[in-house]
Amino acid sequence: MGVLTQSFAEMRQSLRRQLDILAETRAAQARLDGELQIARAIQASVLPRDLVALAGTGGLAVATHFQPAREVGGDLYQCFWLADGRWFLSIGDVAGKSVPAALMMAVTTTLIKAVAATAPDPAEVLGRVNRELCAVNEELLFVTLFAATLAPESGELTFGNAGHNPPLVVRAAGNPEFMAVAPGLVLGVEPDYRYATTVLRLAPGDILLLYTDGVTEAMNATGECFGTDRLLRASRLAGTATPRCLVEAVVAAVAAHVQAAEPSDDL
């Protein structure tokens, strides 16, 4: 009887310790969830706001969509007017996910806006941002980035690329097509790498679709990627009504492909 009583006492103590550990774990998880929610709000504030009104001053129409795979993500985009009347735009993707990628995303976005304001040539923007990232990239997180300037009056699009997916042009009078873009080296790897600039002419009514690999590499339950063919098909079906229609058509096509599968990357 004495041995049995002692066993029950030890069992109660063990159960109490387990309950205390569980309570501490839940409290820590709640704190982490709260901090991640704050981080997500801060990350959203880093991205441009009210782009519709901003772009409309130059006769442009614009639509955006940002959906991180987790609470925070590594995708980024930036759009603003330059002093010479051109529209600067960029889109990028930090390798990895969650908090480290989100921090690198915030640093990269801040650098892009600061550098582009004084050196609007896309190749120079890529070069200077690359050097700055190489100097602080202790975690070895590389960044893909497409940067461009658009002159609304002429439709001249000047762009440079650092390992990012080639954008898609939906022509007003034809089928969508991928732009011929030199791949370039991702940012944060080689500080002395020199980037090239290319020029493309957009006609009135053309739509430029920038995206990250979270679109083309979105996977369904069987591991099949969305791919470039489905992106072309979704863009063709959407036509050239408005940028918002095109973005919504692509997002819907990705959702239909992925269905109930867990998000594999930021979108």
N, C-alpha and C positions, 0 to 999 in steps of 0.2 A: 504493500500500500504506500509505503514511504517513497519507493522508487517511482511509482506511478504519479504520485503528487508532484515530485520534483520534475518529472518529464512534462507534465501539464504546465508547470510554472515556466520552464524553459521555452515551451511552445508559445506561451502568451508573450514572453519577452521578445522572442524572435518575430512573432507576428506584429508586435508594436513597432519594432525597428523597421520592418518592411513597410508598414503604413507610413512611418515618418519619412522614409526614403522616397516613397511614392508621392507624398505631399510636397516634398522639396523638389522632386523632378517636375511635377505639374506646375509649381510656382516658377521654376526656372524656364520652363517651356512657355508659360504665359508672358514672362518678361521678354523672352526672345521674340515671340510673336508680335508683341507690342513694338519692339525696336524695329523689326522688319517692316511693319506697317508704316512707321515713321520714315524709314529708309525709302520705301516705295513712294511715299508722298514727296520726299525731297528729290528723288530721281525724276519724278514726273515734272517737278517745277524747273528742272534743268532744261527740259525740252522746250521748244518754242510754243508759245500760246497764241491763240486766236490767229492762226495762219490765214484763214479765209479773208479776214479784213485786211491783213498785212499784204497779201498777194494781190488783192483786188485793187489796190491803189495803182498797180501797174498793168491792169487789164488781164491779170492771170487768174486762173481758177486752180485751187489746190485742195487736196484731201489727204489725211494721214490716218494711220492705224498703228497702235503699239500695244502688243500683248506679250508680257514676259512669261516665260515658261514656269517660273517660280515667283516668289514675292517680289524680287528685284531681278533685273536682267542686264545683259551687256550690249543690247542693240542701241543705236543712237541715230539721231538725225538732226540737222540744223538748217534753218532757212532764214534769211534776212536780206534787206536791201543794202547795197554798198553805196558809198558816197558818189560814185560816178553814174548811178542810175541802173546798174545791173543787179540782178537777183542772184544771190549766192545760195547754193543748196548742196547738201552733202548727206550721205547715209553711211553707216558703218556698223561693224560687229566686232565685239571684243571676244577673244577666245575664252571659253569657259562660261560658267553660269554663276548665279547667286551673288553673294556680297563682294568677293574679289573682282568679278567682272563689272559689277555695278560701280564700284569705286573707280576702276579704270575708265569706265564709260563717262563718268562725271568729269574726270581730269581731261579726257580727250575732247569732250564737247566744249569745255571751257577754253582749251587751247585753240580749237578750231575758230571759235568766234573772235578771240583776241588776235590771232594771226591774220585771219582773213580781212579784218578791218583795216590793216595796214599793208598787207601784201595779198591783194585779191586774186593773183594768178593761181589757178588750181595746183599747178606743179610746185610752185613755191610754197603754197600752204601745206601740201603733203610733205615737202622736204623739211620745213621748219617744225611742223608738228612731230614728224618722225624723230628728229634730233632731240626734241624735248622729251619724248616718251622713252627713247633709248637711255637718256640720262637718269630716269627715275624708275625704270622697269626692272626692279629687283625680283619680282615674281615671274618674270619672263612671260608675260601675257601679251601676245601680239594682237594687232587691230587691223582689220580690213577696212578700207575707206574709199568711197567714190566721192569726188568733189568737183563742182562745176559752177560756172557763172552763166547766166542767161541774159542776153540783151533783148527785152521784150519787143522793141521796135523792129529789129531785124531778124529775130529768131535765132541769132547766133549763139550756139551752146559751146562753150569752151570747157573742156573737162580733163581731169587726170585720174588715175586709178592706182590704188595700192592693194592689189589682191582681192578686190571685191567682185561680186557677181555683176556681169554686164547688164545694164538697165535695158528696159524694153521700150520701144517707141511704137505707139499705136497711131499710125498715120490716118489723117482725116479721109484720105482717098484710097486706102488700101489696107492690107492685112498687117497685124502687129509683127514686129521683127526685133531681134536682139541687136543692140548696138555693137559695132566692131570696136572693142576696147582692149588696149594692151593690158595684160594682167598686172604688171608691176609687182614690187615686193611689199609684203605686209609691213605695217608700221611697228616700230619697237624692236627691230632686229638689227639692222645695219644703219648706223647714223649717217654715213656718207653716201647712201644710195641716192641717185638722181632720178627724178620722175619726169615723165614726158607729158606734154599737153597736146590735145587733139581738138579739132573744131568740127562741129556738126551743125547743119542748118535745119531748124524746125519751121514748119509752115503753120499758118493759122489753123487752129483746130486739132493739131497734133497733141498727143498726150504722152508725157514721159513718165514711165513707171519705174520707180526705184524700190528695191526690196532687199531683204537679207536672205541668207540661205535657210533661215527658219521656214521660209515659204517652200522653196524647191525641195528641201530635205525633210519636210514634215512627213512623219511615218504613220502608217495605220497599224492595226494590231498584228499584221503579218510581217511588219518591217519593210513594207514597200514605200518608197519615197514618192512624194507628190510629183516631182520632176518638172523639167522645162516644157515638155509637151503639154501637160495639163495646164501649165501657166499660160502658154500660147492659146490653148483652146478657150480658157476662161476669158482671156482678154479679147479674143475674137468674138465670142458670144456677147460680151458687154458692149462692144462697139466703141464709138467715140462720143457718147452722150455727154457725160461729165466725168471728171476725175473721181468724184464720190461714187458714181455708179460702177466705175472700173474697180476701185478699191473694195467696195462691198461685194462685187462679183468674185474677186480673187479670194477674199476672206471666206465667203460662203463655199467656194469650191474646195478650199483647203479643209474646212470643217467637214464637208461631206466625205472627203477622202479619209481624214483621220478618224472620224466618228468618235467612239468611246475610248480610243487609245490615249495614254498619257502624253502631254505635250513633250516633244523631244528637243525643242529649242524655242528661243524667243521668236516672235512673229512680228 
